[in-house]
Amino acid sequence: MSRKLNMLLGAGAIVAGYVAYNIIPNLFYRRGFTRHEMDLLTIAAHRGGAGLGLENTLSGIENGIAAGADVIEIDVRLTNDEEVVVCHDRSIDRTTNGVGNIDELTLAEIQSFKVTDASGNTVSECMPTLADVLETVAGRCKLLIEIKHEEGKYAIERKVVELVHKYNACDSVAIQSFSDESLAEIHRLDPSIRLEKLLVFRLKGLPAIFDGGLSVFDYGKYSHVSSFNFYYRSVTRSMIETLHRHGKEVKIWTLAGPGDTPHLPVDGIITDRPDLWRENRRK
């Protein structure tokens, strides 16, 4: 076996060990929250409330609002003609009856296709723009915008900030991303916009996080970030308490109902089923 392969296997084993070290304690936390605890949680409807209808669509967003979500979470990408559309995937293949990558298509081309449901049936809706969503939400609840950032390109950050200002939504919008560069660019463009850092896990005992790649972690680097949003199986009570001591909030993603959720002192949850959380609140 070659030395290079040995090194790769060794590195993989170290990472796997750290992942297990972080995740295993989470498996033993009790599940669920009291009604009082749920009153204090921010409930964010993932992709508008993907468990209630069509993800990242205007009808789906209406479902999320009707279900009582405090926050509507959406994903945004930039088209070939620099329009901001609402879609999780890089391509339109899964969610519409068209094909192609969003950054290679114009808005007109994308909106010539219709959204499809989970069974592949076509509905009457087209993929919405961020402008459509800002008009639809119109301050009825908060909006959490996840920027899908292309490395080395910053046009989407500028466009998102322009739209947030155009619709006077600075006080009701937060922006999240896995990309440190994207968050830094938003902060440069408008330091008043709330920022939230997406990550999968933090390596316990090491100044590193995994956010699609390994990144250096220190509080100075993330001074402009208000909340750290973790994959729900990878965060521990001690991590949350440490982040709280540094004045940071913590959210966890992506969840179904409260009965399946580790009992942790988080500030918010990002869920496909905001209705299941709302119905268990006292108010």
N, C-alpha and C positions, 0 to 999 in steps of 0.2 A: 504493500500500500504506500502511495507516495506521501512525502512530507506535507505537501499542500493539502491533500485530502485529509490527512490526519489533523491538520490545523483547522480545517473547515468543520470536521466532525467534532473536534474539541470545543470550538466556538459555539457550535449548535447545541452541544450538551450543556454548556454553561448557561446559554440563554434559556434553554428548556428548563433547567434547574431553577433559575430565577423566576420564570413564569409560574412554575409549580409552587414555589415558595410564596409567591404573591397570591395565587388563586386558591390554594387548598384551604387556608383559614376561612375564606369567604363561604366555602361550601357548608360550614358548620354553624353559621349564624342562623338564628331563628328567622322564620319568614313572616312577612306581614307587618302592618303598622296599626297603631290605634287610630281611632277617628280624630283624636286631638292632634296626633302627629301628622296625619294627612292634611289637616287644616293648615299646617305650617309649611307644607311642601308646595313648591311651584310645579304645576303639572303642564308639561310641554307635549303637544300632540305631534309625534314624529311623522314627518312628511305630510303634515296636515291632519294626521289620524289615519294611518295606512290600514289599520285593522277595521275601520268603519266604512271604507269606500275606496275610491280611486286616489292613489297617492299623488301628492304634488299637483292637484288640480283645484280649480275654484270650487267645485262641488264638494271635494274632499275637505277643503278648508272650512266650508260652511258646516259640514258634519262635525269637524273638530270644535268649532266655536259653539255649536248647538249642544255638544256633549259637555261643555263647561270647562274646556281647557283654558288655563291662564295664559298660555303661550302657544302660538302656532309655529312649528319648526318646518322649514323648507330648505331645499337645496337649489343652488343657482349655478348656471354655466353661461358661457359667452358664445354667441353664434359667430359665424364667419363675418357677418356685417356688424359685429359688436353690439348686438342686442342681448339683454340679460333675460334668459328663459329659466323656467323652474323645472328642473329635472335632476334626479340623482345620478343617472348613468351618463357615461360619456357619449353613448349613442342613443338614438331614438328607437332602436329595434325592439326592446322589451315592452315599452309603454305606449307605443303607437303602431299604426298599420304601415308605417314607413320604415326605411332603413337608412343608415348613415350616421356619421359622427357629427355631433352638434357644432363643433368648431370648424367643420367643413361645409356646413349648410347655412343658408340665410334664414332669417326669421320667416320670410314668406314661404320658403320651401318647407320648413318645419311645420308651419301652420296650415299647409295644404293637406296634411295628414291628420287623422283623428286618433284620439286616445283609445286604447283598448283596455279591457278589464283583465282579471287574472285568467279567465278562460279564453282570452283572445277575441272576445266579442267587441266590435267597434261601437263606441258611444258618440254622442253628438259634440263632445268637447274637443277643443284643440289644446295643445300644450300652452299654458299661460306664460306671460311675461312677468317679471318682478313688478312692473308698473301695474299690471292687472291685479296682482295680489295686494299691493299697497292700497289700491282703490277699494278692493273688496273688504279688506280688514278694517281700514279706515278708523283705527283707534279703538275698535271693539275689544281687542285684547292685544297683548304684546306679540311681537314677531321676532323669531330667532332665525337668522339667515345663515345657512352654511355655505360658505364659498368653496367651490371646487376649483382649486388653484392649479394652473398650468405653470410649471417651473420656468422662471425667467420672463414671465409675462405678467403685467400688472394692470392691463386695461380693465379687467373685470372689477377690480377694487375701486378704480376711479368711477366707473359707471354705476356701481352700487351706491357709493357715497352720493353721487349726483342725484340718483333717484330718491334716496332717503331724504335729502334736502328738498327736492322738488315737491314731495308729498308731506313735508313738515312732520316727518316721522322720527326725528332724532330721539325723542323722549320715549318712544314705544318700540324701538328696534334695538336688538343686540346682534352682533355678528360673531359666528364661530367658524373655526377652521382647524384642520390638522396641521396646516402650513404655518410655521413661524413667520415666514416671509410675508404671507398674505396678511396676517394680523399686524405685523409691523408697518406694512404699507397703509392699511386702514388707519392706524394710529397716527401715521405721518400726515395723512390727508385730513383727518378730523379727530383730534384727541378726545373729543367729548363723547364719541360713540362707544358704547359698552362692548367689550370684547371677551370672548370665552374660548378657551383652548381645549380642543378635542384631543384625546389621547386614548390609547388602548390600556397601557399600564405604566406604572413607575417602578423602576428597579429599586427594591428596598435595600437601603444601605449604600447605594451608589448614586451619584449625581447624574442620572440618566433616565430617560423615558423612551417608550416605544410609541411612535405616532405614525406608523407606516415605515419608519426607519428609526434608528437609534439617534436620539438628540440629547445634547447636554441640558441638564436642568439646573437652574438656580433662580432664586426669587428676584434678583435684580433683572435678569433677562425677561421675566414675565411681570414686571412692575405694572404694565399697562393692561394686564389681564385680570378680570374680576372673578371668573369662575373657571375651574378645571372640570371638564366633562369626561368621565371615565367610562369604559366598558364595564358593565355592572358586576361582572364576576371577578374583576381584577383589582378592585380597590378594597383596602382594609380600614377598619375603624381607626387604627393608629395613624394611617396616612391622612384620613379626613380630619382628625383632630389637629394634626400638625398644620395642615393647610388652613384650618380655621384660625389657629393661633397667628398665622401670618396674614390674616384678614381676607382670605380667599374663600369663595363659596365652592361647593362641589355638587355637580349633578351626575347622575348615572344613566346610561343608555344600554340597549334599547329593550324595553320591558313590555310585558303584557299586563296582567293584573297584580294587585298588591300581594296576593297570597303566594306568588312565586318569587317575590323580591326579598333579597337579604335585608334584614333589619339593621340599617346603618344610619348614622346621624347626618344624612345628606340634606342639602337645601332644596333639591329638585330632582325630578325624574323626567326622562324623555321616553314616551310610551306610544305604542301603536293604538292603545285602547284607553284614551283619556276618560271615557265614560265609566270604566270600571273603577277608576280612582275617584272620580267626582261623586259617584253614588255612595261611596263609603265615607265621605266627609260629613261632619256635623252641620256644616253651613255651606 
